[in-house]
């Protein structure tokens, strides 16, 4: 009798110890789960995690970010928004957000100028901006980039000579790129250099994009003075003549070899020898960790010998590693001529930097503006490379990053006239059938083992 009692006490102590250890283990798991977040995104485009570009932007933001989300009491919609914003909060813990029902706080919504249900009001560094639904990662990250800029940056562009315009809508224009710049917080302006005494010094940079007619001597002299005084320039040089800008090329020591880059690899893909791919980039902040392929139609070779003028010159982009610079006519059978042509890879862009009166001056020259034209901007990594160039010229080195991209996961569309299928896919299978099936399977396995 005493033996049985002793055994029962031992079993009770063992069971009690097991329960205590099990509860402690569960509590430890809960604590670790609250303190540390580990996840793996297996969707095709990493839909449930931020892109590296967004992560880079969040990491360079020094202060807290506050987001007020004006949305009604719809639980499902709030959950979707919560999942979206939580991705940002995991990377930046001091990003705080709160839901506000505009029906319950109409005065606050009116004071903040809220216009739509689901609108974000984002505050950072004493600056506030609104974001209207529908909201994707690109939208919120672009907004954070704008708020990160210490002040509005003005991008000036030469106009009035048939250039590729940053506000133009034609295929060869740069209007789509200009829209992206404005989304990133830049302001665009085309100063009248005929009427103005000089190029405005307040601008972050001057963009020169392939004039089609001669630029007047007065305008050229003003641009020359702007460069001499330390102005930043993005110069896109097409295959056409320089139309009066030869003086600027001499000022920068540019060497412009005639000819069009021919890339057999691009020809096999697009059927056009006059397009060139690049995946080779120089060691420079613009191309640091940049591993996207870029496309350059009608590219030309660019170099500079201005190192004796105090410039630090970095070759940026090599194209057509198996191609060449064709100096002849592109008609008939196109073949490499070792006597006339220049074998690849061909450098088509340079970055120039120097000190002028305790100020850092930066210039980027690219052999061809088509890579940022409306027709080709979304090709490969062209937009990312163009934005990196502009950010570097504007002195925003910390914002040089790969731009967030739209997700391309396939969506499951269920016809509205099929309520049974709709219910089965959305609620029936995941909510009822699958859990009950697992429960019954476990029960029958237990029952079978018990009979043994």
N, C-alpha and C positions, 0 to 999 in steps of 0.2 A: 504493500500500500504506500509505504514511504517512498519506495523506488518509483512508483508511478507518479507520485506527487512531485518528486524531484525532476523527473523527466518532463513533466508538464511545465514546471517552472523554467527549466532550461529552454524548452520550446517557446515559452512565452517571451523570455528575454531575447532569444534569437529573433523571433518575429518582430518584437518591439524595436530591436536594434536595426533590423532590416528596414522597417517603416521609417525610423528616424533618419537613417542614411539615405533612403530613397527620397524623402522629403528634402533633405539637405542638398542632394544631387539636383533635384528639380529646381530648388531655390537658386543654386549656383548657376544652372543653365539659364534661368530667368535673368539673373544679374549680368552674366556674360552677354546674353542677347540684348540687354538694354544698353550695355556699355560699348559693345563692339558690333559692327555691322559687316557681315560677309555675305555677298550675293554673287550669283553668276547669271549673266544674261545670255540665254540661248536663242533669242530671236534673231532672224536673219540680219537685221540692221541694228542690233543692240538697242531696241526700242525702249527698254526699261532702264537704261543707264544713259548718262550724259556722254556726248562726244568729247574727244580730247580738247577740241577748241573751246567748248564751254568750260571745261575744267580749268584750262589755262587762264581764262578770263577771271573766273572766280578766285583762283589762287593769288592773282595780282591785286585784287581788291582788298584794301587794308582795313576799312571800317565796316560796321554793321550795315546790313540791308534790311529794310522793313517793307513788307508787302501787305497792303490792305486789299482783300479780295471781296468785292461787292457782288454777292450772289444770293439768290433766294434760299429757302430752307430745303431745297431738293437734296435729299441725302445722297442719291446716286451720283448726282453731278458734283457735289462737294467731294465725294470720295475720289472721283477722277482727277479733280484739281489737286487734292491732297497728295495723290500718288505722283503727280507731275512735279509739284513744287518740292516734294520730299527729296527728289533726286538732287536738286540744287542744295538743299539743306545738308545732305550727307557730305557734300564736298565743302560747304561753307557753313559751319555750325552756327555762326552769328547771323545767318540769314533767318529772320523771323517773319512769320506771316499769321494773319488772322482773318477769319471770315466775318463779314458784316452783312446782315440782311438789310437791303435798302428800304424794304417796307417798314422795318422797325426803326431805322435811323435815317429818315428822309432828309432831315436838316443837314446831317453830316454829308450825305451823298450830294446834296445840292451845293454845299460849301466847297467840296472838292471837285465839282464839275463832272460827276459820274453820269454817263449817258446810257450805259448798256448793262444788262444783267450779265455777270461774269467778268466785269471789267477789273483789271489790276491797277492799283495805284502804288508805284514803286518809289521808295525814297532812299537815297544814298548820298552821303557827303553834302547834306543840306540842299540837294537837288531832287526834284520830283518829276516823274513822267508817268503818263497813263498808257495802258496797253489794252486794246479792245479785243474781244473774242472774235473768232476762234484763235487760240494761242498755241503756237508750236515752239519747239526749243529755239529755233532760229530767231523768232520774234523776241523772246525774253532775253536771250543772250545779246542780241543786237542792242536792246534797250540798256542792258548793263554796261555794254561797251560805251554807249553814248554818255551815260552817267559817270563813267570812269574818267572821261577826258576832263582835264583841269579847266578847260575853257573851249568855247566853240572855235574850231579851226576853219579858216577860210581857204578854199582851194580855188585859185585863179586859173583861167584857161584862155589862151590866145584865141581870138575869134575874129571873123571878118575876112578871112582869106581862104575859105573853103576847107578849113580844118575839120577833123573828126570832133564833133561837139559833145561835151559832157551832158548836154540837155537835148541832144538830137535823137530822133526816132528812126532815122534811116538805117539800113543794114550796116553801113560802114561807120556810123556814128558810135559814140560811147555813152549814149543816154542810159542804158541799163546799168552800166558801171557807175554812172553818176548817181542813179537812184540808190544803189548799194552804199555809196559814200555818204549820202544824206542820212540813210538809216543808221550809219555808224557815228553820226553826230557831226559830220563835216558840212560846211556851207559852200555853195558854188557861186562863183561870180566871174564875169567876163569883162574886166576893166577896159575902157576905151583908151588904148595907149596913144592914139592920135591926139586926143584932147588932154589927157592927164600929163603932168610934167614929168612923172616917173612911174615905174611899176610900184604899186602900193606895198609898203614894207610890212604891213600888218598881216599879209597873207602868209599861210603856212608854206605854200609852194606855188610855182607857176607850171602849168601843163602846156606843152607844145606838141600838137598832134598832127603833123603832116599838112602844112599849108599847100593849097593847090595853085595859088597865085603869089606873086612876089610880095613880101612884107616890106613896107616902106623903110627907108634908111632911118627915119626918125624913130620908128618903133624898134628897129634892131638896136639902135644905140641905147635906148632906154633899157632893153633887155640885157644888153652887154653890161651896162652900169649896174643893173640889179644883180647880175652874177658876180661882178667884181666886188660888190659890197656884201657878199655872203648869202645871197638868196638861193633857196632850194628850187630845183627844177626836175620835172619828169618830162623827158624828151623822147617822143616816139617818132622815129625816123623811118619813113616808108621808102619804097623803091623810087619814088618820084624825086626830081631835083630839090635842093634845099630852098629854092626861091628866096634868096637874099639872106638866109641864115648861115651862109658859109663863114661869116665873120665869127659867129658863135662857136662853130665847129673848130675853127682855128684857136679861139680863146681857150677851149677845153682840150686842145691837142687831139681831137678825134681823128681816127683813121677809118675812113668809110670805103671799104673795098667794094667795087661794083660786082654785081652778080646776084643770083637768087639761089638760096639753099635748096638743094634737091635731096629728098629723103626716100629711098626705095621702100623702107619699112612703112612709111605713111602712105605711099602709093599703093602698097598691097592692101592696106586697110580701107583707104578712102578713094583710091583710084586717081589721086592727084599728086603728082610729083612735087608740086609747089607748096605742099604742106609739110611741116617738119615736126616730129615729136621730140620731146626732151624728158629725160629722167636723170640728167647729170647737172648738178648745180655746184657753184663755188662755195667756199667756206665763208659765210657772211651771215649777219643777223637776219637778213631777208629770207634766206634759204636754210636757216638752221632747222634741222629735223624736218625739212620739207621733202616729202617722198612721193608726191603726186606727179603723175605724168601731165605735161602741158603741151599745147598745140600752137604752132606758130605758122600761119600762112604767109607766103611771100616774104620770108625772113631774109635779112642781109647781115653781113659780118660787121661787127663793131669792135674797135679797140681804141686805146688812147696812149699817148706817150707823154702825158702831162705830169709825170712824177717829179720832174725838175721844177714844177710850179708849186710844189707843196701838196699835191694831191696824193692821197692813198687810193689806189685803183684796184678793184677786185673784179675779175671776170665772173659773171653771174650764171650764165646759161649756156650750156653746150648742147647743140642739136645735131641730128644726122650723124651719129657715130659711124654708120656704114654708108654715109652719103658723101656729098661734096658741095662746093660752091660753084655753080654753073655760070660761066662767064659768056657763054655763047647763047644762041637763040634756043628757046624751049619749043621746038617744033620737030616733027618727024621722030626718029628714034633717038632717045636721050641716053647718052653714054658718057662716062667719065673720060675726060681728055687730060692725061697726066701733064701735058705741056702747057695747057691753058688754065685748067680748073684747079681748085684748091681742095684737097682731100679732107674729109671730116675727121673728128668732130669740129664743128664751126661754132665759135663763140658769137652770140648775137646780143649780148647785153653786158653792161658794166655798171658798177656802183663806184662813185667818186666821193671822197670825204676829205675835208681839210679844216684847219682853224683859220678864221678871219676875225681879227679884233676880238679875241676871247669868245668867239661864237663858232659853233660847229656848223659847217656848210655841207650839204649833201645834195648830190645829183645822181640821177639814174637815167641812163640812155639805153633805149631798146631798139633793136633793128627791126622795126615793123610795129604798127599800131593795131593790126588786125586781130591780134590775140585778145584785145579788150573790146573789140567791136561787138555790137549787138548780136551779130550772127554767130560769133564764136565764144562769147563770154562764158557760157555754161559748158563749154567743151572741157572735159578733163578737169585740171586744177587751175585753169586760167584765172578765175575770179579770186581764188585764194592767193595766187602769186601777185596779182595786181593789188589786192588789199595790203599784202605784206610790204610791197614797195611804197605805197602811200603812207602807211603807218610809220615806216622807217624814215621817210622824208619828213614827216611831221614831228619826228622825235618821240613817237609813242612806241618805243621798242618793246615795252612789256605787252603791248596789244598785238604784236606780230604772232599770229597763230593760224591754225587751219580753221576755216569758217565752218560753223555747224551746217549739216546737210539735212535735207528732208529725208524722212524714212521711206523706204520702198517696199516694206512688207506688204504682202498680199492681204487684202481684206476679204472677209467672208460676208457676202451679201445674201441675205435671206429674203425672198419675195414676201411682201406684206400680205398677199392673198393666200399664204400658206401658214395659218396660225398654229397648226399641229406641229409642223416642222420647226417653226419659230420657238414654240414652247419646249420641244424636245431638246434642241441644241442649246438654248440659253439657260433653261431652268431644269427640265426633266432629267437629262443625263447627268450633269454635274451635281445637281442638288439632291436628287432622289434615287435614280436608278443605280448610279455608280456606288454611292455609300451603302445602300441596301444590299447590293450585290456582294460587296466586300464583307459586310456583316454576315450574310447567309453563308458565304464561303468559309469564313472563319468558324461559324457554328457547326457546319457539317464536318469540317476537319477535326474539331474538338470532339464531336460526337463519335466519329469513327475511331479516334485514338482511345476514347473512354471504353469502348466495347472490347478492345484488345485484352 
